[in-house]
Amino acid sequence: MDIALSILGIIGFIALTAGTGVFVAVEFALTGLENSTIQEDTSPLGKLVGKAHQNLSFHLSGAQLGITLTTLATGYLAEPVLSTFITPLLEVVGISPSASQSIALIIAMIIAALLSMVYGELVPKNIAITNPMKAAKITVRPVVYFNRFFSPPRPVMIPARTPMLMAGLM
């Protein structure tokens, strides 16, 4: 049973990292698109990208929310799962069980952060910068659904940011 849960945890870690990648890719794709490129694409997905681009602030804040939620969930899930694989290896080399658990958790946190950074942030960002329209067409639909689902609490967050923005501009 522990093995099945660990495998499910790793699958969850991969899925959450991919989710982070979707939000990062759509963020960079939408900001990298030019209006002429959007207007040239009359496909249904091209039109959806155009609508998202017209409401850029809404979709970018939704992407940021998605990145935050998936990254937090990735850390919460990945660190204990990865540490269960690392702890026995540390004990084999002679580290005490209590110390090996602490060391394994630190190593797991580093591994999870590196994998999330590379595959959840850097790779999707570079793909979206290289070909923004293709990346936008691949990622826009799930992000639009996500933004619709999370749109009710966002009117509270948007006015809360205005005083901070004004203070920063003065």
N, C-alpha and C positions, 0 to 999 in steps of 0.2 A: 504493500500500500504506500509506503514512504517513497518508493521509486516512482510509482505512478504520479504521486503528487509533485515530486521533483520535476518529472518530465513535463507535467502540465504547467508548472511554474516557469520552466524554461520556454515553453511555447508561448505562455503569457508575456514573458519578457521580450521575446522576439516580436510578438504582435504589438505590444505597446511601443517598442522602438520603431516599428514600421509606422504606427500611428503618429508618432512624433515627426517622422520623416514626411508624412503627408502634409501635416500642418506647416512645417518649415518650407516644403516645396511650394505650396500654394502661396505662402507669404512672399517668397522671392519671385515666383512666377508673376503674380499679379502686380507687384511693384516694378517688375522689369518689362512689362508689356507696353508697347506703344499703341496709341489709338488707331493708327493706320493698320497695324497688324490685326487688331481685334475686328475692325470693320471689314477686312478682306475675308474673314472666315464666317461664312453664313450657315455653317452646320449647326445642328441643335446644341452641341457642346460649346461651339464657338459663341453662340448667342448667350448661353449660360455664363460663360467666362466674361462676356461683355457686361452682363447685368451685375456680376460680382465686382467687376472693375469700376462700374459706375457708383457702387456703394462700397468703395475701397476701405474707408475707415471702419465700417461695421465688420467687414470680412477680415481685416487685419487684426482687429481686437479679438475676434473669434478665434483666429489662428493662434494668437498669443495665449488665449485661455486654453486651447487644445494642447499647445506645447507644454504649458505649465502642468495641466492635469496628467497628461501621459508621462511626463518626466517624473513627477512625484510618484505616480503609481509604479513606474518602472523601478525606481529606487526602493520603494516599499516591498515590492515583490522579489526583485532580483537579488538583493543582498543576502537575505536568509537562505534562499534556494542555492545560490552559488557557494555560500559558506558551508553548506552541508556537504558539498563535494570536496571542498578544500580542507576542511578540518581533519578528515582521516589521513590525508596526505601529509599534513604537518605532524600528526601523531606518529606516523610511520618513521619519520626522520628523527624522532626522539623528543619532540616538544610536548610538554605536559598537556593533558586534556583541557585544563582551564585556560592556559595561555594560548593553546591552539585555536580555541573558539574565538578569542578576541582578535588574534592575528588573522584568522580566516575571514572574519567580518570586515576587517580593514582591507584585506586583499580583494574580497568580493566587491566592496564599495568602489575600489579603484577600477576593477575590471568592468563593472556595470557602468561607471561613469565614462570610461574610455570607449566602450562599445556604443553607448548611447550618443556620445559626442560624434564619433565617426559616422555611424550608420543612421543615427537619428537626426543629425544636424549637418555635418560637412558634406556628405555624399548627396543628400537631397538638395542642399543649397547649390552645389556646383551643377547638378543636373538642371535645376530651374534657371540658373543664370545662363547656362549654355543654350537651352532651348525653352524659353519661357512659355510659349503658346502650347507646346506639346505637354509640358509639365502641368500647366494650368488645366488643360483639358482632361488630364488623367486624375487630378486631385480635386477639382472644383466641386464635383457633385457631393462627395461625402462631407466636405467642409460646409457646403451650403446647408445640408441636412443637420449637421452638428450645430451650426449657427442658429438655425430655426429652433432647435430643441432648447438651446441655452439662451435664447433671446429674452425671455421674461425677466431674469434678474439683471440684465445688462442696463436697462434704463436707470437703475439705481447707481451703478458703477460709473456711468458716463458723467453725470453731474458732479460726482465726487472727485473726479479728476480735474475739473475745470479750475478750481482755486489753486491747485498745485501747478497747473500749467501757467496760470496767470502770474503766480509768484516767481516762477522760473524765468518769465519773460521780462520782469521788471528789473 
